[in-house]
Amino acid sequence: MTILLRVLRLLISLCLFWSYGIGQAIAAEGAVVQPVAPAAVQQKELAPPPVVAAPEVTPAPAVAAPATTAAPVATAPAPISTSTPKPHADGANTAWMLTASVLVLLMTLPGVALFYGGMVRKKNVLSTMTQVFACAALVTVTWMLMGYSLALRPGTGWLGGADRLLLQGLNLDSLSGVTEAPVPESVYCMFQLTFAIITTALVVGAFAERIRFAAVLWFAALWSVVVYAPIAHWVWEPNGWLNKLGVLDYAGGTVVHINTGVAGLMAALLIGRRLGYGSEPLVPHNLAFAITGASLLWVGWFGFNAGSAVAADGRAGMAMLATQIATAAAVCAWMVVEWVVRGKPSALGLVSGAVAGLVAVTPASGYVEPSGAFLIGVAGGVACYLGATALKRIFGYDDSLDVFGIHGVGGMVGAILTGVFASPAVGGVAGSVWKQLVGVGVTVAYSAVATTLVLVVVSLLVGLRVEEEDEQTGLDITQHGERLE
């Protein structure tokens, strides 16, 4: 009962308080409502406005006195801004280039790692994949230290400047790419880093199953700076001498694939054949790995080629379409040739044909129409089949995973045919076969000589090839102390 009485008293009190508030509101009806100040300036209670008596109104005279013209009030003119608007990154292009960078990195990790790991013998699977993985890390460091600056910054016609050593000067506001719709330089630097990574990692396939891990590390560090960076500068930097000559390489026919293929060939020749090469079958461990890796390469390659537009535009779309058409044409061409020669098409042949088409169309992808891409794909598929079989058999070198036969040969075919099929309607320029031949010849010569020098230096530092007993045991155990069960 006591609790009930207290509740009733509380309700009565609330009703009285509410009634009092209503009465006050009615009493104040008609008063001027004052604007409520922001909370930050409500320091003291506002006083009610004073009551002011209305002034007495005097009738106007019948005849108005002549008005006096007031002098115009001089106003200061608004200041005119002489500063130009600060350029900013284009959102659409930036989003696409971020995506393209991830796609190209996907080509190496895990694309190349699975592709190569599936094609070696079981005792060397981990070592081969580890070499690819290590290249990705090590080339990132060399790119940050000096590779980006030497490859893609303004300098001479032969080498870039030193303004981005250690990536000094690359800040949040730095822009690069298309002038009217740029992207952050950090994004462009990352995109180009993925190219340097995969180019170096691809060379691993030429000397797989017989090289010291320490030698791979030294080779990757030196080669990415001494060989890759200068060629990238010659071809892709506007001041590069091959660029000024008019050599066309949209996404890496010379810089990536011919360079990789020639480097792989020189390494295979200097290191020598694997034990048992030509006398016993050196069969792939897991073709499912190889097919999965090649599939990742195919998908990631759209970032490789379409991303080279550095813009989300029609040219990027045409490069993507050309890439798909050429790759499919090369698969069909390789399959038909292998079917005729060997009596049956192989799974390894189909995926090798896909890589051949991707390689061949790379330099042309942003310059050719779909019909040109189709013909380049067919030519690349046939030429790379011969490069990976007949050419290797004739000369007797042991290019373990056909780096020269596919990347070297395919890159040359694609670079030369870019001069044939380049359409001004797509890339704004017409092709020139002789200029393309100059680009191919220079890349082959420099890559061969510089790669040989790098290999000699590495041989003196740590040695190139593992001991015969270690090679027979397998590099997984002898180089890393691990193996697949």
C-alpha positions as CSV (number, residue, x, y, z in Angstrom):
1,M,0.0,0.0,0.0
2,T,2.8,2.4,0.9
3,I,4.5,1.8,-2.5
4,L,1.1,2.5,-4.3
5,L,0.7,5.8,-2.4
6,R,4.2,6.9,-3.4
7,V,3.5,6.1,-7.1
8,L,0.2,8.1,-6.9
9,R,2.0,11.1,-5.4
10,L,4.6,11.0,-8.1
11,L,2.0,10.9,-10.9
12,I,0.1,13.9,-9.3
13,S,3.4,15.9,-9.1
14,L,4.2,15.2,-12.7
15,C,0.7,16.3,-13.8
16,L,1.0,19.6,-11.8
17,F,4.4,20.2,-13.3
18,W,3.1,19.6,-16.8
19,S,0.2,21.9,-16.3
20,Y,2.5,24.6,-15.0
21,G,4.6,24.3,-18.2
22,I,1.5,24.5,-20.4
23,G,0.4,27.7,-18.6
24,Q,3.8,29.3,-19.1
25,A,3.7,28.5,-22.8
26,I,0.3,30.1,-23.2
27,A,1.4,33.2,-21.3
28,A,4.4,33.7,-23.6
29,E,2.3,33.3,-26.7
30,G,2.9,36.1,-29.2
31,A,6.4,36.8,-28.0
32,V,9.3,37.0,-30.5
33,V,11.0,33.6,-30.8
34,Q,14.8,34.0,-30.5
35,P,17.1,31.8,-32.6
36,V,18.8,29.1,-30.6
37,A,22.6,29.6,-30.6
38,P,24.9,26.6,-31.2
39,A,25.9,24.7,-28.2
40,A,29.4,26.0,-28.5
41,V,28.3,29.6,-27.9
42,Q,25.6,29.1,-25.4
43,Q,27.6,30.4,-22.5
44,K,24.9,32.3,-20.6
45,E,21.1,32.4,-20.5
46,L,19.6,34.8,-23.1
47,A,17.6,37.7,-21.5
48,P,14.1,38.4,-22.7
49,P,13.9,41.2,-25.3
50,P,12.9,44.6,-23.9
51,V,9.5,45.9,-24.8
52,V,9.8,49.0,-27.1
53,A,6.9,51.4,-27.7
54,A,5.8,51.8,-31.2
55,P,6.9,55.2,-32.7
56,E,4.2,57.8,-33.6
57,V,3.6,57.8,-37.4
58,T,3.7,61.3,-39.0
59,P,1.8,61.7,-42.3
60,A,3.9,62.3,-45.3
61,P,3.8,65.8,-47.0
62,A,1.7,66.2,-50.1
63,V,4.7,67.2,-52.2
64,A,7.8,65.2,-51.7
65,A,11.1,67.0,-51.4
66,P,13.6,66.3,-54.2
67,A,15.7,63.3,-53.4
68,T,19.4,63.7,-53.0
69,T,21.4,61.3,-55.1
70,A,23.6,59.2,-52.8
71,A,27.2,58.7,-53.9
72,P,27.9,55.2,-55.0
73,V,29.7,53.1,-52.4
74,A,33.0,51.8,-53.7
75,T,33.4,48.1,-53.2
76,A,36.8,46.3,-53.5
77,P,36.9,43.8,-56.4
78,A,37.0,40.1,-55.5
79,P,40.6,38.8,-55.7
80,I,41.3,36.8,-58.8
81,S,43.0,33.5,-58.2
82,T,46.1,33.0,-60.3
83,S,47.0,29.5,-59.0
84,T,46.1,26.5,-61.2
85,P,43.9,23.8,-59.7
86,K,45.9,21.1,-58.0
87,P,45.9,17.9,-60.1
88,H,44.5,14.9,-58.5
89,A,44.3,11.2,-59.2
90,D,41.5,9.8,-61.3
91,G,39.4,7.5,-59.3
92,A,38.4,5.1,-62.1
93,N,41.9,4.7,-63.5
94,T,43.3,4.3,-60.0
95,A,40.8,1.5,-59.1
96,W,41.6,-0.3,-62.3
97,M,45.4,0.0,-61.9
98,L,45.1,-1.3,-58.3
99,T,43.2,-4.3,-59.7
100,A,45.7,-4.8,-62.6
101,S,48.6,-4.8,-60.2
102,V,47.0,-7.6,-58.1
103,L,46.3,-9.6,-61.2
104,V,49.9,-9.4,-62.4
105,L,51.2,-10.4,-59.0
106,L,48.8,-13.3,-59.1
107,M,50.6,-14.4,-62.3
108,T,53.7,-15.0,-60.2
109,L,52.2,-15.9,-56.9
110,P,50.9,-18.5,-57.3
111,G,50.7,-18.7,-61.1
112,V,54.3,-19.3,-62.2
113,A,55.0,-21.1,-58.9
114,L,52.3,-23.7,-59.6
115,F,53.1,-23.9,-63.4
116,Y,56.8,-24.5,-62.9
117,G,56.3,-26.7,-59.7
118,G,54.0,-29.0,-61.6
119,M,56.4,-29.5,-64.5
120,V,59.5,-30.6,-62.5
121,R,60.1,-33.9,-60.8
122,K,58.7,-34.6,-57.3
123,K,62.0,-34.2,-55.6
124,N,62.4,-30.7,-56.9
125,V,58.9,-29.3,-56.5
126,L,59.4,-27.3,-53.3
127,S,62.8,-25.9,-54.4
128,T,61.4,-24.7,-57.7
129,M,58.4,-23.0,-56.1
130,T,60.6,-21.6,-53.4
131,Q,62.9,-20.0,-56.0
132,V,59.9,-18.3,-57.6
133,F,58.7,-17.1,-54.2
134,A,62.1,-15.8,-53.2
135,C,62.4,-13.9,-56.5
136,A,59.2,-12.0,-55.7
137,A,60.6,-10.8,-52.4
138,L,64.1,-10.0,-53.5
139,V,63.1,-8.1,-56.6
140,T,60.7,-6.0,-54.6
141,V,63.7,-4.9,-52.5
142,T,66.0,-4.1,-55.5
143,W,63.1,-2.3,-57.2
144,M,62.7,-0.1,-54.1
145,L,66.4,0.5,-53.7
146,M,67.2,1.4,-57.3
147,G,65.3,-0.6,-59.9
148,Y,62.3,1.8,-60.3
149,S,64.5,4.9,-60.5
150,L,66.8,3.4,-63.1
151,A,64.1,1.9,-65.2
152,L,61.3,4.4,-65.4
153,R,62.4,7.8,-64.2
154,P,63.6,10.5,-66.6
155,G,67.4,10.5,-67.2
156,T,69.4,9.8,-70.3
157,G,68.4,7.7,-73.2
158,W,70.2,4.8,-71.7
159,L,69.3,4.9,-68.0
160,G,66.9,6.6,-65.6
161,G,67.8,9.2,-63.1
162,A,68.6,8.9,-59.4
163,D,65.6,10.9,-58.0
164,R,63.8,7.8,-56.8
165,L,66.6,5.8,-55.2
166,L,65.1,4.2,-52.1
167,L,61.8,5.7,-53.5
168,Q,62.8,9.1,-52.1
169,G,60.4,11.8,-53.4
170,L,57.6,9.4,-54.0
171,N,54.9,10.8,-51.8
172,L,51.1,10.8,-51.4
173,D,50.6,13.6,-54.0
174,S,53.0,12.1,-56.7
175,L,51.1,11.3,-59.9
176,S,51.9,9.3,-63.0
177,G,50.4,7.8,-66.1
178,V,47.9,9.5,-68.4
179,T,48.3,13.3,-68.2
180,E,44.6,14.2,-68.2
181,A,43.6,11.4,-65.8
182,P,46.7,10.3,-63.8
183,V,47.0,7.7,-61.1
184,P,49.1,7.9,-57.9
185,E,52.7,7.3,-58.6
186,S,52.7,4.7,-55.8
187,V,50.2,2.7,-57.8
188,Y,52.2,3.0,-61.0
189,C,55.4,2.0,-59.2
190,M,53.6,-1.1,-57.8
191,F,52.2,-2.1,-61.1
192,Q,55.6,-1.9,-62.8
193,L,57.2,-3.8,-59.9
194,T,54.9,-6.8,-60.6
195,F,56.4,-6.8,-64.2
196,A,60.0,-6.8,-62.8
197,I,59.0,-9.7,-60.4
198,I,57.5,-12.0,-63.0
199,T,60.3,-11.3,-65.6
200,T,62.9,-12.4,-63.1
201,A,60.9,-15.3,-61.8
202,L,60.3,-16.7,-65.3
203,V,64.1,-17.2,-65.8
204,V,64.0,-19.8,-63.0
205,G,62.4,-22.3,-65.4
206,A,65.4,-22.5,-67.6
207,F,67.8,-23.9,-65.0
208,A,65.3,-25.7,-62.7
209,E,66.4,-28.8,-60.9
210,R,70.2,-28.1,-60.8
211,I,71.0,-24.7,-59.4
212,R,72.0,-23.6,-55.9
213,F,69.5,-21.6,-54.0
214,A,72.1,-19.0,-53.1
215,A,72.9,-18.6,-56.8
216,V,69.3,-17.9,-57.5
217,L,69.2,-15.2,-55.0
218,W,72.3,-13.5,-56.3
219,F,71.2,-13.9,-59.8
220,A,67.7,-12.3,-59.1
221,A,69.2,-9.4,-57.3
222,L,71.9,-8.6,-59.9
223,W,69.9,-9.4,-63.0
224,S,66.8,-7.3,-62.1
225,V,69.1,-4.2,-61.9
226,V,71.8,-4.9,-64.5
227,V,69.6,-6.4,-67.2
228,Y,65.9,-5.7,-66.7
229,A,66.0,-2.1,-65.6
230,P,68.1,-0.7,-68.6
231,I,66.0,-2.5,-71.2
232,A,62.7,-1.3,-69.5
233,H,64.1,2.2,-69.6
234,W,65.1,2.0,-73.3
235,V,61.6,0.8,-74.4
236,W,59.1,2.3,-71.9
237,E,60.4,5.5,-70.5
238,P,59.6,8.4,-73.0
239,N,63.3,9.4,-73.1
240,G,64.5,5.9,-73.7
241,W,66.4,5.6,-77.0
242,L,64.3,2.7,-78.4
243,N,61.1,4.5,-77.4
244,K,62.2,7.6,-79.3
245,L,63.2,5.4,-82.3
246,G,59.6,4.2,-82.4
247,V,59.9,0.6,-81.2
248,L,56.5,-0.6,-80.2
249,D,56.1,-2.8,-77.1
250,Y,52.8,-2.3,-75.4
251,A,53.2,-4.7,-72.4
252,G,56.6,-6.4,-72.6
253,G,57.4,-8.4,-75.7
254,T,61.0,-7.2,-75.6
255,V,61.3,-6.0,-72.0
256,V,59.8,-9.1,-70.5
257,H,59.6,-12.1,-72.8
258,I,62.6,-11.8,-75.2
259,N,64.7,-10.7,-72.3
260,T,63.6,-13.6,-70.2
261,G,64.0,-16.2,-73.0
262,V,67.5,-15.1,-73.9
263,A,68.5,-15.0,-70.3
264,G,67.1,-18.5,-69.7
265,L,69.0,-19.8,-72.8
266,M,72.3,-18.4,-71.6
267,A,71.8,-19.8,-68.1
268,A,70.9,-23.2,-69.6
269,L,74.1,-23.2,-71.7
270,L,76.4,-22.1,-68.9
271,I,75.0,-24.3,-66.2
272,G,74.7,-27.4,-68.4
273,R,72.2,-30.2,-68.8
274,R,70.5,-32.0,-66.0
275,L,71.8,-35.4,-65.1
276,G,70.0,-38.0,-67.2
277,Y,68.8,-35.5,-69.8
278,G,68.3,-37.3,-73.1
279,S,68.8,-40.7,-71.6
280,E,66.0,-41.1,-69.1
281,P,62.5,-39.6,-68.9
282,L,62.3,-36.4,-66.9
283,V,58.5,-36.4,-66.5
284,P,56.5,-33.7,-64.8
285,H,55.5,-34.4,-61.2
286,N,51.9,-33.0,-61.3
287,L,50.3,-31.8,-64.4
288,A,47.3,-30.6,-62.4
289,F,49.6,-28.1,-60.8
290,A,50.8,-27.0,-64.2
291,I,47.3,-26.6,-65.6
292,T,46.2,-24.6,-62.5
293,G,49.2,-22.4,-62.8
294,A,48.7,-21.8,-66.5
295,S,45.0,-20.9,-65.8
296,L,46.1,-18.3,-63.3
297,L,48.5,-16.9,-65.9
298,W,45.8,-16.6,-68.4
299,V,43.5,-14.8,-66.1
300,G,46.2,-12.6,-64.6
301,W,47.5,-11.7,-68.1
302,F,44.5,-9.4,-68.5
303,G,46.0,-7.2,-65.8
304,F,49.4,-7.5,-67.6
305,N,48.1,-6.3,-71.0
306,A,45.0,-4.3,-70.4
307,G,46.6,-2.7,-67.4
308,S,49.4,-1.3,-69.6
309,A,46.9,1.3,-70.8
310,V,47.3,2.8,-67.3
311,A,43.7,3.8,-67.7
312,A,40.2,2.3,-67.7
313,D,39.4,3.2,-71.3
314,G,38.6,1.7,-74.7
315,R,42.2,0.9,-75.4
316,A,42.4,-1.2,-72.3
317,G,39.2,-3.0,-73.4
318,M,40.7,-3.7,-76.9
319,A,43.9,-5.0,-75.3
320,M,41.9,-7.4,-73.1
321,L,39.9,-8.6,-76.1
322,A,43.0,-9.1,-78.2
323,T,44.6,-11.0,-75.4
324,Q,41.8,-13.5,-75.2
325,I,41.5,-14.0,-78.9
326,A,45.2,-14.5,-79.4
327,T,45.5,-17.0,-76.5
328,A,42.6,-19.1,-77.8
329,A,44.0,-19.1,-81.3
330,A,47.4,-20.2,-80.0
331,V,45.9,-23.0,-78.0
332,C,44.0,-24.3,-81.0
333,A,47.1,-24.0,-83.3
334,W,49.4,-25.8,-80.9
335,M,46.8,-28.5,-80.4
336,V,46.4,-29.1,-84.1
337,V,50.1,-29.3,-84.8
338,E,50.7,-31.6,-81.9
339,W,47.8,-33.8,-82.9
340,V,49.2,-34.1,-86.4
341,V,52.8,-34.7,-85.3
342,R,52.3,-36.9,-82.2
343,G,48.9,-38.4,-83.0
344,K,47.2,-37.0,-79.9
345,P,47.0,-33.6,-78.1
346,S,48.4,-33.4,-74.6
347,A,47.3,-31.4,-71.6
348,L,50.7,-30.0,-71.2
349,G,50.6,-29.0,-74.9
350,L,47.4,-27.1,-74.5
351,V,48.6,-25.0,-71.5
352,S,51.9,-24.4,-73.3
353,G,50.0,-23.1,-76.3
354,A,48.0,-20.8,-74.1
355,V,51.2,-19.3,-72.6
356,A,52.6,-19.0,-76.2
357,G,49.6,-17.0,-77.3
358,L,49.8,-14.8,-74.3
359,V,53.4,-14.1,-74.9
360,A,53.1,-13.4,-78.6
361,V,50.2,-10.9,-78.2
362,T,51.8,-9.0,-75.3
363,P,53.8,-6.4,-77.4
364,A,50.9,-6.0,-79.8
365,S,47.8,-6.0,-77.5
366,G,47.3,-2.3,-77.4
367,Y,48.1,-1.7,-81.0
368,V,46.2,-4.3,-83.0
369,E,42.6,-5.1,-84.0
370,P,41.0,-8.4,-83.2
371,S,41.9,-9.9,-86.6
372,G,45.5,-9.1,-86.1
373,A,45.5,-10.6,-82.7
374,F,44.0,-13.8,-84.1
375,L,46.8,-14.1,-86.7
376,I,49.5,-13.3,-84.1
377,G,48.1,-16.0,-81.8
378,V,48.1,-18.7,-84.6
379,A,51.7,-17.8,-85.6
380,G,52.8,-17.8,-81.9
381,G,51.3,-21.2,-81.2
382,V,53.0,-22.8,-84.2
383,A,56.3,-21.1,-83.7
384,C,56.5,-21.9,-80.0
385,Y,55.6,-25.5,-80.6
386,L,58.6,-25.7,-82.9
387,G,60.8,-23.8,-80.4
388,A,60.0,-26.0,-77.5
389,T,60.5,-29.3,-79.5
390,A,62.5,-29.2,-82.7
391,L,64.7,-26.2,-81.9
392,K,65.7,-27.6,-78.6
393,R,66.3,-31.0,-80.1
394,I,68.5,-29.7,-82.9
395,F,70.8,-27.6,-80.7
396,G,70.8,-30.0,-77.7
397,Y,70.5,-27.5,-74.9
398,D,68.5,-28.3,-71.7
399,D,66.0,-25.5,-71.2
400,S,64.2,-27.3,-68.5
401,L,60.8,-25.7,-68.8
402,D,61.1,-24.2,-72.3
403,V,61.7,-20.6,-71.2
404,F,63.5,-19.8,-74.5
405,G,61.2,-22.0,-76.6
406,I,58.1,-20.2,-75.5
407,H,59.0,-16.8,-74.1
408,G,62.0,-16.1,-76.3
409,V,60.5,-17.4,-79.6
410,G,57.0,-16.1,-78.8
411,G,58.3,-12.7,-77.8
412,M,60.2,-12.4,-81.1
413,V,57.3,-13.5,-83.2
414,G,54.9,-11.1,-81.4
415,A,57.3,-8.1,-81.5
416,I,58.0,-8.5,-85.3
417,L,54.3,-9.0,-86.1
418,T,53.4,-5.9,-84.1
419,G,55.1,-4.0,-86.9
420,V,52.9,-5.8,-89.4
421,F,49.5,-5.5,-87.7
422,A,49.7,-2.3,-85.6
423,S,46.7,-0.2,-86.5
424,P,46.6,3.6,-86.1
425,A,42.9,3.3,-85.3
426,V,43.8,1.4,-82.1
427,G,47.1,2.7,-80.9
428,G,47.5,5.9,-82.8
429,V,50.6,4.7,-84.6
430,A,51.5,2.5,-87.6
431,G,53.9,-0.3,-87.2
432,S,57.4,-0.6,-88.8
433,V,58.9,-4.1,-89.2
434,W,62.5,-2.8,-89.4
435,K,62.1,-0.8,-86.2
436,Q,60.7,-3.8,-84.5
437,L,63.7,-5.9,-85.8
438,V,66.0,-3.3,-84.2
439,G,64.3,-3.6,-80.9
440,V,64.5,-7.4,-81.0
441,G,68.1,-7.4,-82.0
442,V,69.2,-5.0,-79.4
443,T,67.3,-6.8,-76.6
444,V,68.8,-10.2,-77.7
445,A,72.3,-8.8,-77.8
446,Y,72.2,-6.9,-74.5
447,S,70.4,-9.6,-72.6
448,A,72.8,-12.3,-73.8
449,V,75.9,-10.4,-72.9
450,A,74.7,-8.9,-69.6
451,T,73.2,-12.1,-68.4
452,T,76.4,-14.0,-69.1
453,L,78.4,-11.4,-67.1
454,V,75.9,-11.8,-64.2
455,L,76.2,-15.5,-64.2
456,V,80.0,-15.4,-64.2
457,V,79.9,-13.1,-61.2
458,V,77.4,-15.3,-59.4
459,S,79.6,-18.4,-60.2
460,L,82.6,-16.7,-58.7
461,L,80.7,-15.6,-55.6
462,V,78.8,-18.8,-54.6
463,G,79.0,-21.2,-57.6
464,L,76.1,-22.0,-59.9
465,R,75.4,-25.7,-59.9
466,V,74.8,-28.1,-57.0
467,E,77.0,-31.2,-56.5
468,E,76.1,-34.3,-58.6
469,E,75.0,-36.2,-55.5
470,D,72.7,-33.3,-54.4
471,E,71.1,-33.2,-57.8
472,Q,70.4,-36.9,-57.7
473,T,68.9,-36.7,-54.2
474,G,66.8,-33.7,-55.2
475,L,67.0,-30.0,-54.3
476,D,64.1,-30.1,-51.9
477,I,66.2,-32.0,-49.4
478,T,69.7,-30.8,-50.2
479,Q,68.8,-27.1,-50.5
480,H,65.9,-26.7,-48.0
481,G,65.8,-29.8,-45.8
482,E,62.2,-30.5,-46.8
483,R,60.3,-32.7,-49.2
484,L,56.8,-33.7,-50.3
485,E,55.6,-37.0,-49.0
